Amino acid sequence: MKLLPTAILLWLFSSPVLTAQVFPPDLLCLRGDTIVWGLPNNTCGSFNSYDIWFSNSLGGPYALLSSVTNPGQTSFVHSNPGSQLFFYYMTGNFDCPGEPVLSSDTLDNLLPEPPLIQSVSVFGDNVQLTWTPSPSPEVYAYMIYRLIGTNVDIIDTVFTGNTYLDTGAAPTLRSEEYYVLALDQCGNTSQFLDPHKTILLQAQADSCRQLVALEWNPYENWPGGIESQILWLSIDGGAFQAVDTLGGEASIYEYMVAEADEGAEHCFYLQADEGGSAASSNSSISCVLPQVITPMENLAVKNATFTPAGSVRLDWVWKAEAEIASAAVWRAVGDPANFALHSNLAFALPLNGAESFEDLTAPQNQGPVYYEIRTVDLCGAEVQSTLGATIFLRGESTTGFSNLLTWSPWELENSQVLEYELYRVLNGIPQLEAVLDPTQTSYTDEVDPENPAEASVCYYLLARGGVFLPEGINPPVVSRSNTVCLEQHPIVLVPNAFAPNGFNQVFRPAIQYPNTITSFRMQIFDRYGQQVFESADWSEGWDGKFKDRAMPQGVYVYRIQMTFGDQGGGFQQEGVLVLLH
């Protein structure tokens, strides 16, 4: 509803001295076409009616719309007023001769006029709102809205006064956005006007340039705009002092730190003043500790090597005096184009000149594992180390009783390989197999088919060389590859005849490298399909008997099934054999 001038008074004098007044109904609001009021308390005479007056103009003339003769009635519907603007007021018609008849407030059929926000200002972690009350007389409360996420939600309702302290805000984290709406007792609210936002001041120490960079969002939607902005500063808890007065368009400022104040806490806030009024708004307070920062230098990976336990040890050097905010290990598996953050590093200042990290999750069978150390100093500058990678050893067993080994070249920036050493691990004991030229990337190892232990052999490679580190340091380095284990598949030979009383007295397969068998099953059937023998032990053969009775000479059918090796694999064969006597 729109606020109107003071209600019209109808003074009816029967004598120069006023002894009573005829109070009108309390005209509260309009709910659509319905006029709503509260009942008056008149004791001077009997009730006749409540009279409703209306006009298309605030200044009148007003005509009688209706006389309500029910003393308990509190609403009236103005039938079909359409979209026209109407003004209403009410009087009480009581049998009180000679007493002045008062009129109610004059209301229109529009929404309440909105209040005007004077300012939103930050006080610590809270926000203080002040506004000019709505001129609409039907307003009895104000609804406070704040932008929460992407929604504008009501956070409180104020019934008295024109100020509000929002204790649920976070003005030090973000610029809080507010609306204030007028509310009447019919539930009508004023329209949303442009919001007012708190000033979020952010200070960042640029210790490399010995200054504090300040940034903020200027206050918006003051009718008079921003007349001035005053920057205030407190050093080490002292009283705030005005530093500078800025124009209304300023949103950044660089404060040069005095040499004597380096390392002292600097706290800033901004005071914005509206042009043509006494309204002002304080920003959030932002504090920093400016100091000179030593940048990161000489960051280089020294080595990336697998350990005997299967983890990767990463060694690097860096400037011990560097003041960093964060340090992290970045890793790529198989392809250096796929670097991703692997682990944030814990550290203490001052740094050690040389550091190491153990990667417990490095895969051994997916290619070289690449590493970088990345740091961010207290000025925000990121520094990336040289690249280091593990040697990736791979292999395959061949059908000719040999293992073919290949490997990726040693990839470590600013390094030089002098030689490779290939180690053979048999029964858990490593032995040097070969010393290889630094340009060589493959090797074939022959295995002994007569030695069951060589059915499974493991290998790893050492690269010996040096790395050229910053400041002229050139230490020797040894890098170990991943460990690869290879298995020879069993060679199975099945005889086609045996003689229990002759030279081959038991029927069973001859197996090369039987120690790799993980499961075995052999079945023998007579020509009628009856099973006469079964065994789960490859070394246990058929002696030609069934239920302790020698079986007749003739043709029998066998079925052999087995699996072998940690890498999977199997053998299955069916055939016929001849039992001879």
C-alpha positions as CSV (number, residue, x, y, z in Angstrom):
1,M,0.0,0.0,0.0
2,K,1.1,3.5,-0.7
3,L,1.6,5.9,2.2
4,L,-0.7,8.8,2.2
5,P,-0.9,12.1,4.1
6,T,-2.3,12.2,7.6
7,A,-5.9,10.9,7.8
8,I,-8.7,13.4,7.2
9,L,-10.5,14.5,10.5
10,L,-14.2,15.4,10.4
11,W,-14.7,17.7,13.3
12,L,-18.3,18.1,14.5
13,F,-18.5,20.6,17.3
14,S,-21.6,20.9,19.5
15,S,-19.7,23.2,22.0
16,P,-16.2,24.8,22.2
17,V,-15.1,22.1,24.6
18,L,-14.4,18.5,23.3
19,T,-15.6,15.9,25.8
20,A,-15.3,12.7,23.5
21,Q,-14.4,11.5,20.1
22,V,-16.0,9.0,17.8
23,F,-13.1,6.6,16.8
24,P,-13.1,5.1,13.4
25,P,-12.4,1.4,12.6
26,D,-8.6,0.7,12.4
27,L,-8.3,0.4,8.6
28,L,-5.6,-2.3,8.4
29,C,-5.1,-3.3,4.8
30,L,-6.6,-4.5,1.5
31,R,-6.4,-8.2,0.6
32,G,-7.2,-8.1,-3.1
33,D,-10.7,-6.5,-3.3
34,T,-11.3,-7.0,0.4
35,I,-11.0,-4.1,2.8
36,V,-9.9,-5.3,6.3
37,W,-10.2,-3.4,9.5
38,G,-10.1,-3.7,13.3
39,L,-13.0,-2.8,15.5
40,P,-13.0,0.6,17.3
41,N,-13.9,1.1,21.0
42,N,-16.5,3.7,21.2
43,T,-18.6,4.1,24.4
44,C,-20.2,7.5,23.8
45,G,-23.3,6.1,22.2
46,S,-25.0,3.2,20.3
47,F,-23.6,1.8,17.0
48,N,-25.2,2.7,13.7
49,S,-22.7,1.7,11.1
50,Y,-19.1,1.7,9.8
51,D,-18.9,3.9,6.8
52,I,-16.5,3.2,4.0
53,W,-15.5,6.2,1.8
54,F,-13.7,5.9,-1.5
55,S,-12.3,8.0,-4.4
56,N,-10.1,7.7,-7.5
57,S,-8.0,10.6,-6.2
58,L,-6.1,11.1,-2.9
59,G,-7.5,14.6,-2.6
60,G,-11.1,13.5,-3.3
61,P,-13.9,14.1,-3.5
62,Y,-14.8,10.9,-1.6
63,A,-18.1,9.2,-1.9
64,L,-19.8,6.7,0.5
65,L,-19.0,3.2,-0.8
66,S,-21.0,1.3,1.9
67,S,-22.3,1.5,5.4
68,V,-21.7,-1.7,7.3
69,T,-24.4,-2.2,9.9
70,N,-23.0,-5.3,11.6
71,P,-20.9,-4.1,14.5
72,G,-18.7,-7.2,14.5
73,Q,-17.9,-7.2,10.8
74,T,-14.2,-6.6,10.0
75,S,-14.1,-6.8,6.2
76,F,-15.9,-5.7,3.1
77,V,-15.5,-6.7,-0.6
78,H,-15.5,-3.9,-3.0
79,S,-17.1,-5.7,-5.9
80,N,-15.3,-5.5,-9.3
81,P,-13.1,-2.5,-8.7
82,G,-11.1,-3.7,-11.7
83,S,-7.6,-2.4,-12.1
84,Q,-8.5,1.1,-11.2
85,L,-6.7,3.0,-8.4
86,F,-8.9,3.6,-5.4
87,F,-8.3,5.4,-2.1
88,Y,-10.3,4.4,1.0
89,Y,-10.9,5.6,4.5
90,M,-13.5,4.7,7.2
91,T,-15.5,6.5,9.8
92,G,-17.6,5.3,12.7
93,N,-21.3,6.2,12.8
94,F,-22.3,6.1,16.5
95,D,-25.1,7.9,18.3
96,C,-22.8,10.5,19.8
97,P,-24.4,13.9,19.1
98,G,-21.9,16.8,19.0
99,E,-18.8,14.6,19.3
100,P,-16.0,14.9,16.7
101,V,-15.9,12.0,14.2
102,L,-12.4,10.8,13.4
103,S,-11.4,9.2,10.2
104,S,-9.1,6.3,9.7
105,D,-5.8,6.3,7.8
106,T,-6.4,6.6,4.0
107,L,-5.2,3.5,2.1
108,D,-5.0,2.8,-1.5
109,N,-5.4,-0.6,-3.3
110,L,-1.7,-0.8,-4.3
111,L,1.0,-2.8,-2.6
112,P,2.8,-1.2,0.3
113,E,5.6,1.2,-0.7
114,P,9.0,-0.3,-0.2
115,P,11.3,1.0,2.5
116,L,14.6,2.4,1.3
117,I,17.8,0.8,2.6
118,Q,20.1,3.4,4.0
119,S,23.1,1.1,4.4
120,V,24.4,-2.4,5.2
121,S,27.6,-2.2,7.2
122,V,29.9,-4.8,8.6
123,F,30.6,-5.0,12.4
124,G,33.0,-7.8,13.1
125,D,31.3,-11.0,11.9
126,N,27.8,-9.4,11.8
127,V,26.0,-7.1,9.4
128,Q,24.0,-4.0,10.5
129,L,21.0,-3.0,8.3
130,T,19.3,0.4,8.5
131,W,16.4,1.6,6.3
132,T,13.9,4.4,5.9
133,P,10.5,3.2,7.0
134,S,7.8,2.7,4.3
135,P,5.4,5.7,4.1
136,S,2.5,3.3,3.7
137,P,0.4,3.5,7.0
138,E,-0.7,-0.2,6.7
139,V,2.8,-1.5,7.1
140,Y,3.3,-3.2,10.5
141,A,6.5,-5.2,9.9
142,Y,9.6,-5.5,7.7
143,M,10.9,-8.7,6.2
144,I,14.7,-9.1,5.9
145,Y,15.9,-11.1,2.9
146,R,19.5,-12.3,2.2
147,L,21.0,-14.0,-0.8
148,I,21.8,-17.6,0.3
149,G,23.5,-19.6,-2.4
150,T,21.5,-18.8,-5.5
151,N,18.2,-18.1,-3.6
152,V,16.9,-15.0,-2.0
153,D,15.5,-16.2,1.3
154,I,13.8,-14.5,4.3
155,I,16.0,-14.6,7.4
156,D,13.9,-12.6,9.9
157,T,10.9,-10.2,10.4
158,V,11.3,-6.9,12.3
159,F,8.2,-5.5,14.0
160,T,9.6,-2.5,15.7
161,G,12.3,0.0,14.5
162,N,14.2,0.3,11.3
163,T,17.5,-1.5,12.1
164,Y,18.5,-5.1,12.1
165,L,21.7,-7.0,13.1
166,D,22.3,-10.1,11.1
167,T,24.4,-12.5,13.3
168,G,24.1,-15.3,10.8
169,A,26.0,-13.6,8.0
170,A,29.6,-14.3,6.9
171,P,30.7,-10.9,5.7
172,T,34.4,-11.8,6.1
173,L,34.0,-14.6,3.5
174,R,31.7,-13.0,0.9
175,S,29.8,-9.9,0.1
176,E,26.4,-10.4,1.7
177,E,23.4,-9.2,-0.4
178,Y,20.2,-7.9,1.3
179,Y,16.6,-6.8,0.6
180,V,14.1,-5.2,3.0
181,L,10.3,-5.5,2.2
182,A,7.4,-3.9,3.9
183,L,4.6,-6.2,5.1
184,D,1.0,-5.4,5.9
185,Q,-1.4,-7.5,8.0
186,C,-3.1,-8.9,4.9
187,G,0.2,-10.5,3.9
188,N,0.9,-8.0,1.1
189,T,4.5,-7.1,0.7
190,S,6.3,-4.3,-1.2
191,Q,8.2,-4.9,-4.3
192,F,11.9,-5.9,-4.4
193,L,14.2,-2.9,-5.0
194,D,17.8,-3.2,-6.0
195,P,19.8,-5.0,-3.3
196,H,22.4,-3.5,-1.0
197,K,25.6,-5.6,-0.5
198,T,28.3,-5.5,2.1
199,I,31.8,-4.4,1.1
200,L,34.1,-7.4,1.2
201,L,37.7,-6.1,1.6
202,Q,40.4,-8.6,0.7
203,A,44.1,-7.8,1.6
204,Q,47.0,-9.8,0.2
205,A,50.6,-9.2,1.2
206,D,52.9,-8.9,-1.9
207,S,56.1,-9.4,0.1
208,C,58.1,-9.5,-3.1
209,R,57.2,-5.9,-3.7
210,Q,56.8,-4.9,0.0
211,L,53.2,-3.8,-0.3
212,V,49.7,-4.9,0.6
213,A,47.3,-5.2,-2.4
214,L,43.7,-4.4,-1.4
215,E,40.6,-5.2,-3.5
216,W,36.9,-4.7,-2.7
217,N,33.5,-4.4,-4.3
218,P,32.3,-0.8,-4.1
219,Y,29.0,-0.1,-2.4
220,E,26.1,-0.2,-4.8
221,N,22.6,1.3,-5.2
222,W,22.8,4.4,-3.0
223,P,20.6,7.1,-4.6
224,G,23.4,9.6,-4.0
225,G,26.2,7.3,-5.1
226,I,29.5,7.1,-3.3
227,E,30.9,10.4,-2.3
228,S,34.2,9.1,-0.8
229,Q,35.9,6.0,0.5
230,I,38.2,6.2,3.4
231,L,40.8,3.5,4.0
232,W,41.6,2.8,7.7
233,L,44.6,0.9,9.0
234,S,45.6,-0.7,12.4
235,I,49.2,-1.9,12.9
236,D,49.8,-4.6,15.5
237,G,46.5,-4.0,17.3
238,G,46.9,-0.2,17.5
239,A,44.1,2.3,16.9
240,F,42.8,2.6,13.4
241,Q,44.1,5.6,11.5
242,A,42.9,7.0,8.2
243,V,45.4,6.1,5.5
244,D,43.8,7.7,2.4
245,T,40.6,9.1,1.0
246,L,39.6,7.6,-2.4
247,G,37.0,8.4,-5.0
248,G,33.8,6.6,-5.3
249,E,34.9,4.5,-8.3
250,A,38.1,3.0,-6.6
251,S,38.1,-0.8,-6.0
252,I,41.8,-1.5,-5.7
253,Y,44.6,0.0,-3.7
254,E,48.2,-0.7,-3.0
255,Y,49.6,0.2,0.4
256,M,53.4,0.3,0.6
257,V,54.6,-1.3,3.8
258,A,57.2,0.7,5.8
259,E,60.4,-1.1,6.4
260,A,59.9,-0.7,10.2
261,D,56.5,-2.4,10.0
262,E,57.6,-5.6,8.1
263,G,56.3,-8.6,10.0
264,A,53.7,-6.6,11.9
265,E,50.1,-7.4,11.5
266,H,48.3,-4.9,9.2
267,C,44.5,-4.8,9.5
268,F,42.4,-2.7,7.0
269,Y,38.8,-1.7,6.5
270,L,37.1,0.7,4.2
271,Q,34.4,3.3,5.0
272,A,32.2,4.3,2.2
273,D,30.0,7.5,2.5
274,E,26.9,8.3,0.5
275,G,26.8,11.5,-1.4
276,G,24.2,14.0,0.0
277,S,23.4,12.0,3.1
278,A,24.9,10.8,6.4
279,A,24.7,7.2,5.4
280,S,27.9,5.2,5.5
281,S,29.0,1.5,5.3
282,N,32.0,-0.2,6.7
283,S,33.6,-3.1,4.9
284,S,34.9,-6.3,6.5
285,I,38.3,-6.1,8.2
286,S,41.1,-7.9,6.5
287,C,44.5,-8.6,8.2
288,V,47.8,-9.6,6.8
289,L,51.4,-10.0,8.0
290,P,53.6,-8.6,5.2
291,Q,57.2,-9.8,5.1
292,V,60.0,-10.3,2.6
293,I,59.7,-13.7,0.9
294,T,62.6,-15.7,-0.4
295,P,61.5,-17.4,-3.7
296,M,62.1,-21.1,-4.5
297,E,65.2,-21.8,-6.5
298,N,67.3,-24.8,-7.6
299,L,64.5,-27.3,-7.4
300,A,65.6,-30.5,-9.1
301,V,64.8,-34.2,-8.9
302,K,67.9,-36.1,-8.0
303,N,66.6,-39.7,-8.4
304,A,63.4,-41.8,-8.8
305,T,64.1,-45.4,-7.9
306,F,62.2,-48.5,-7.0
307,T,63.1,-50.0,-3.6
308,P,63.4,-53.8,-3.0
309,A,60.0,-53.6,-1.2
310,G,58.3,-52.3,-4.4
311,S,57.8,-48.6,-3.4
312,V,59.4,-45.7,-5.2
313,R,61.8,-43.4,-3.4
314,L,61.9,-39.9,-4.8
315,D,64.9,-37.6,-4.0
316,W,65.2,-33.9,-4.8
317,V,67.1,-30.8,-3.8
318,W,65.9,-27.3,-3.3
319,K,66.8,-23.9,-1.8
320,A,66.7,-24.3,1.9
321,E,66.0,-20.6,2.6
322,A,63.0,-20.5,0.3
323,E,59.7,-19.6,2.0
324,I,57.0,-21.7,0.5
325,A,53.3,-22.0,1.2
326,S,52.8,-25.5,-0.3
327,A,54.7,-28.3,-1.8
328,A,53.4,-31.4,-3.6
329,V,54.5,-34.4,-5.5
330,W,52.9,-34.7,-9.0
331,R,52.9,-38.0,-10.7
332,A,52.2,-39.4,-14.2
333,V,52.0,-43.2,-15.0
334,G,53.1,-44.3,-18.4
335,D,52.9,-40.9,-20.1
336,P,54.4,-37.6,-18.9
337,A,51.5,-35.8,-20.4
338,N,49.2,-37.1,-17.7
339,F,50.6,-35.4,-14.6
340,A,48.2,-35.1,-11.7
341,L,48.6,-34.2,-8.0
342,H,49.7,-37.2,-6.1
343,S,50.5,-36.0,-2.6
344,N,50.8,-32.8,-0.7
345,L,54.0,-32.6,1.3
346,A,54.4,-31.7,4.9
347,F,57.3,-29.4,5.6
348,A,58.7,-27.0,8.1
349,L,60.6,-23.8,7.5
350,P,63.5,-23.5,7.1
351,L,63.7,-26.3,4.6
352,N,66.3,-29.0,4.4
353,G,68.4,-28.7,1.3
354,A,67.7,-32.3,0.3
355,E,64.4,-34.2,0.7
356,S,62.9,-37.5,-0.1
357,F,59.4,-39.0,-0.5
358,E,58.3,-42.7,-0.6
359,D,55.5,-43.5,-3.0
360,L,53.8,-46.6,-1.6
361,T,51.2,-46.8,-4.4
362,A,53.4,-46.6,-7.4
363,P,52.3,-49.3,-10.0
364,Q,55.1,-51.6,-11.3
365,N,53.4,-52.9,-14.4
366,Q,51.9,-49.8,-16.2
367,G,55.0,-48.1,-17.6
368,P,57.6,-45.6,-16.3
369,V,56.4,-43.6,-13.3
370,Y,57.2,-39.8,-13.8
371,Y,57.6,-37.4,-10.9
372,E,57.8,-33.6,-10.4
373,I,57.9,-31.5,-7.3
374,R,55.9,-28.4,-7.4
375,T,56.0,-25.6,-4.9
376,V,54.1,-22.3,-4.3
377,D,55.8,-19.6,-2.3
378,L,54.2,-17.1,-0.1
379,C,54.0,-14.7,-3.0
380,G,52.0,-17.2,-5.0
381,A,54.7,-18.0,-7.5
382,E,54.7,-21.7,-8.6
383,V,58.0,-23.4,-9.3
384,Q,58.3,-26.8,-11.0
385,S,61.2,-29.1,-10.6
386,T,63.1,-31.1,-13.2
387,L,61.5,-34.3,-14.3
388,G,62.5,-37.7,-13.0
389,A,61.2,-41.2,-13.9
390,T,61.6,-44.8,-12.9
391,I,63.0,-47.4,-15.3
392,F,60.2,-49.6,-16.6
393,L,61.3,-53.3,-17.0
394,R,59.1,-55.7,-18.8
395,G,59.5,-59.3,-20.0
396,E,58.0,-62.3,-21.5
397,S,58.8,-66.0,-21.4
398,T,59.4,-67.7,-24.8
399,T,58.8,-71.3,-25.9
400,G,62.6,-71.8,-26.3
401,F,63.4,-71.8,-22.6
402,S,64.3,-68.2,-22.5
403,N,63.1,-64.9,-21.0
404,L,63.1,-61.7,-23.2
405,L,63.6,-58.5,-21.1
406,T,63.1,-54.9,-22.4
407,W,63.2,-51.6,-20.6
408,S,62.6,-47.9,-21.0
409,P,65.7,-45.7,-21.0
410,W,66.5,-43.9,-17.8
411,E,64.7,-40.6,-17.9
412,L,66.1,-38.1,-15.4
413,E,66.7,-34.5,-16.5
414,N,70.4,-33.4,-16.6
415,S,71.6,-37.0,-16.0
416,Q,74.0,-39.4,-17.8
417,V,73.8,-43.2,-17.7
418,L,77.1,-45.0,-17.6
419,E,75.9,-48.6,-17.6
420,Y,73.0,-50.9,-16.8
421,E,73.3,-53.9,-14.5
422,L,70.7,-56.7,-14.9
423,Y,70.1,-58.8,-11.8
424,R,68.5,-62.3,-11.8
425,V,66.6,-63.3,-8.7
426,L,66.3,-67.1,-8.1
427,N,64.9,-68.5,-4.9
428,G,64.9,-64.9,-3.5
429,I,68.7,-64.4,-4.0
430,P,69.7,-61.7,-6.6
431,Q,72.7,-62.4,-8.8
432,L,74.3,-60.1,-11.3
433,E,73.4,-61.4,-14.7
434,A,75.0,-58.9,-17.0
435,V,76.6,-55.5,-17.3
436,L,75.1,-53.7,-20.3
437,D,75.9,-50.7,-22.5
438,P,73.9,-47.5,-21.6
439,T,72.4,-47.6,-25.1
440,Q,71.1,-51.2,-24.7
441,T,67.4,-51.6,-24.0
442,S,66.8,-55.4,-24.3
443,Y,68.4,-58.7,-23.1
444,T,67.5,-62.4,-23.6
445,D,68.2,-64.7,-20.6
446,E,68.4,-68.5,-21.2
447,V,66.8,-70.7,-18.5
448,D,67.8,-74.3,-17.7
449,P,65.0,-76.7,-18.5
450,E,66.6,-79.3,-16.3
451,N,66.5,-77.0,-13.2
452,P,62.9,-76.8,-11.8
453,A,63.8,-73.7,-9.8
454,E,64.3,-71.8,-13.1
455,A,60.6,-72.2,-14.0
456,S,60.1,-68.9,-12.2
457,V,62.7,-66.2,-12.4
458,C,62.6,-62.5,-11.3
459,Y,64.6,-59.6,-12.7
460,Y,65.4,-56.0,-12.0
461,L,67.7,-53.5,-13.6
462,L,70.1,-50.9,-12.1
463,A,71.1,-47.8,-13.9
464,R,74.4,-46.3,-12.8
465,G,75.3,-42.7,-13.7
466,G,75.4,-39.2,-12.5
467,V,73.1,-36.2,-12.3
468,F,74.1,-32.5,-12.8
469,L,72.3,-30.5,-10.0
470,P,72.2,-26.7,-9.5
471,E,75.2,-24.9,-8.1
472,G,77.6,-27.3,-9.9
473,I,76.8,-30.5,-7.8
474,N,77.3,-33.8,-9.7
475,P,76.7,-36.7,-7.4
476,P,76.7,-40.4,-8.5
477,V,73.2,-41.9,-8.8
478,V,71.9,-45.4,-8.9
479,S,68.3,-46.0,-10.1
480,R,66.5,-49.3,-9.7
481,S,63.7,-50.5,-12.0
482,N,60.6,-52.3,-11.1
483,T,60.8,-56.1,-10.5
484,V,59.4,-58.4,-13.1
485,C,58.9,-62.2,-12.6
486,L,58.5,-64.6,-15.5
487,E,57.3,-68.2,-15.5
488,Q,58.1,-71.0,-18.0
489,H,54.9,-72.9,-18.9
490,P,55.1,-76.7,-18.3
491,I,55.8,-78.9,-21.3
492,V,53.5,-81.9,-21.2
493,L,54.3,-85.2,-23.1
494,V,51.7,-88.0,-22.9
495,P,52.6,-91.6,-23.8
496,N,50.3,-93.6,-26.0
497,A,51.0,-97.0,-24.4
498,F,52.4,-98.7,-21.3
499,A,53.0,-102.2,-19.9
500,P,52.6,-102.8,-16.2
501,N,55.0,-105.7,-16.4
502,G,57.3,-104.1,-18.9
503,F,59.6,-101.0,-19.0
504,N,56.9,-98.3,-18.7
505,Q,54.9,-99.8,-15.9
506,V,52.8,-96.7,-15.0
507,F,50.8,-94.4,-17.3
508,R,51.3,-90.7,-16.5
509,P,52.4,-87.6,-18.4
510,A,56.0,-86.4,-18.5
511,I,56.0,-82.8,-17.4
512,Q,58.8,-80.2,-17.7
513,Y,58.7,-77.6,-14.8
514,P,56.0,-79.5,-12.8
515,N,56.6,-77.1,-9.9
516,T,54.5,-74.5,-11.6
517,I,51.4,-76.7,-11.6
518,T,48.6,-75.3,-9.5
519,S,45.9,-77.9,-10.1
520,F,45.9,-81.4,-11.8
521,R,43.3,-84.0,-12.7
522,M,43.7,-87.2,-14.8
523,Q,40.9,-89.7,-15.5
524,I,41.1,-93.1,-17.3
525,F,38.0,-94.7,-18.9
526,D,37.5,-98.2,-20.4
527,R,35.8,-98.6,-23.8
528,Y,32.4,-98.8,-22.1
529,G,32.9,-95.3,-20.6
530,Q,33.5,-96.6,-17.0
531,Q,36.1,-94.6,-15.1
532,V,38.8,-96.9,-13.9
533,F,41.2,-94.4,-12.5
534,E,41.4,-90.8,-11.2
535,S,44.2,-88.8,-9.7
536,A,44.8,-85.1,-8.6
537,D,48.6,-85.7,-8.3
538,W,50.6,-85.5,-11.5
539,S,53.2,-87.8,-10.1
540,E,50.7,-90.6,-9.4
541,G,50.1,-92.7,-12.5
542,W,47.8,-95.6,-13.4
543,D,49.3,-99.1,-12.9
544,G,46.6,-100.8,-15.1
545,K,44.5,-102.0,-12.2
546,F,40.9,-101.2,-11.2
547,K,39.8,-102.1,-7.7
548,D,43.1,-104.1,-7.2
549,R,42.4,-106.2,-10.3
550,A,44.5,-106.1,-13.4
551,M,42.5,-104.7,-16.3
552,P,42.6,-106.5,-19.6
553,Q,44.9,-105.5,-22.4
554,G,43.3,-103.1,-24.8
555,V,42.5,-99.5,-25.7
556,Y,41.5,-97.0,-23.0
557,V,40.7,-93.3,-23.0
558,Y,42.4,-90.7,-20.9
559,R,41.5,-87.1,-20.0
560,I,44.2,-84.7,-18.5
561,Q,43.4,-81.2,-17.1
562,M,45.8,-78.8,-15.3
563,T,46.4,-75.2,-14.6
564,F,49.7,-73.6,-13.8
565,G,51.5,-70.4,-12.9
566,D,50.6,-67.1,-11.1
567,Q,50.0,-65.6,-14.5
568,G,47.3,-68.0,-15.4
569,G,47.3,-70.7,-18.1
570,G,46.3,-74.3,-18.5
571,F,46.5,-77.6,-20.3
572,Q,43.7,-80.0,-21.3
573,Q,44.1,-83.1,-23.5
574,E,42.0,-86.2,-24.3
575,G,43.3,-89.3,-26.1
576,V,43.6,-93.0,-26.2
577,L,46.3,-95.3,-24.7
578,V,47.1,-99.0,-25.1
579,L,47.4,-101.2,-22.1
580,L,49.8,-104.1,-22.9
581,H,50.6,-107.3,-20.9
